[in-house]
Amino acid sequence: MTNVTLRVNGTNREFECDTRTTLLDALRENLDLIGAKKGCDHGQCGACTVLVDGRRINSCLTFAVAQQDRDITTVEGLSDGDTLHPVQQAFVDRDAFQCGYCTSGQICSAVAVIEEAKQGWPSAVTDDLEATDVELDSGEVRERMSGNLCRCGAYANIVPAVQDAS
């Protein structure tokens, strides 16, 4: 066992865990942050997506000890008190969830997708690789969100929700 301090949602949180504990398990079991879900536990579904230093990662694929001194944001940390983050609000407005299991991962991923596009990061479907601000049309959103699966089939509403928030 080792002591770990993670900076989650702007607050340092210290706890003891096995060095093999994944970030997902640490968030859920040690810090009671249950937004990120354990879907496949193999990095294939995206239900565990969180932001680390502003970039999206599958928290089931990284060790908690490896994330010390980094800024971790979970879906719980996106809102400002009772005011939802624009992506969270767009998901509510567009009814972009059904069972809600994958929603937190979808939302965290969408927050990063919007920032990536603003910074001009191309995707596999980006036409202009020199663009400084990539337009998030439906093809771009689908490509960039492809690492997040929804078993209920809420995709028809997820794409416009991401577009609304961007």
ChimeraX attribute file (.defattr): number of C-alpha atoms within 10 A of each C-alpha:
attribute: neighborCount
match mode: 1-to-1
recipient: residues
	/A:1	9
	/A:2	10
	/A:3	11
	/A:4	19
	/A:5	18
	/A:6	24
	/A:7	17
	/A:8	21
	/A:9	16
	/A:10	11
	/A:11	12
	/A:12	14
	/A:13	13
	/A:14	13
	/A:15	12
	/A:16	12
	/A:17	18
	/A:18	14
	/A:19	14
	/A:20	12
	/A:21	17
	/A:22	20
	/A:23	24
	/A:24	26
	/A:25	23
	/A:26	23
	/A:27	21
	/A:28	15
	/A:29	13
	/A:30	15
	/A:31	14
	/A:32	10
	/A:33	18
	/A:34	17
	/A:35	22
	/A:36	28
	/A:37	24
	/A:38	21
	/A:39	16
	/A:40	12
	/A:41	17
	/A:42	12
	/A:43	19
	/A:44	16
	/A:45	22
	/A:46	32
	/A:47	30
	/A:48	34
	/A:49	32
	/A:50	30
	/A:51	23
	/A:52	18
	/A:53	13
	/A:54	16
	/A:55	18
	/A:56	21
	/A:57	20
	/A:58	25
	/A:59	29
	/A:60	27
	/A:61	15
	/A:62	16
	/A:63	18
	/A:64	23
	/A:65	20
	/A:66	13
	/A:67	19
	/A:68	15
	/A:69	12
	/A:70	15
	/A:71	18
	/A:72	23
	/A:73	21
	/A:74	23
	/A:75	24
	/A:76	17
	/A:77	17
	/A:78	18
	/A:79	15
	/A:80	9
	/A:81	9
	/A:82	6
	/A:83	10
	/A:84	15
	/A:85	18
	/A:86	18
	/A:87	24
	/A:88	24
	/A:89	17
	/A:90	22
	/A:91	23
	/A:92	14
	/A:93	12
	/A:94	16
	/A:95	14
	/A:96	23
	/A:97	21
	/A:98	14
	/A:99	11
	/A:100	13
	/A:101	19
	/A:102	26
	/A:103	28
	/A:104	24
	/A:105	31
	/A:106	32
	/A:107	30
	/A:108	28
	/A:109	29
	/A:110	26
	/A:111	25
	/A:112	19
	/A:113	22
	/A:114	21
	/A:115	16
	/A:116	18
	/A:117	22
	/A:118	16
	/A:119	13
	/A:120	18
	/A:121	16
	/A:122	19
	/A:123	16
	/A:124	10
	/A:125	13
	/A:126	19
	/A:127	11
	/A:128	12
	/A:129	13
	/A:130	11
	/A:131	15
	/A:132	13
	/A:133	15
	/A:134	22
	/A:135	17
	/A:136	21
	/A:137	13
	/A:138	13
	/A:139	14
	/A:140	22
	/A:141	23
	/A:142	17
	/A:143	13
	/A:144	22
	/A:145	21
	/A:146	15
	/A:147	17
	/A:148	23
	/A:149	19
	/A:150	21
	/A:151	12
	/A:152	12
	/A:153	13
	/A:154	18
	/A:155	16
	/A:156	12
	/A:157	18
	/A:158	25
	/A:159	22
	/A:160	19
	/A:161	25
	/A:162	29
	/A:163	18
	/A:164	16
	/A:165	16
	/A:166	18
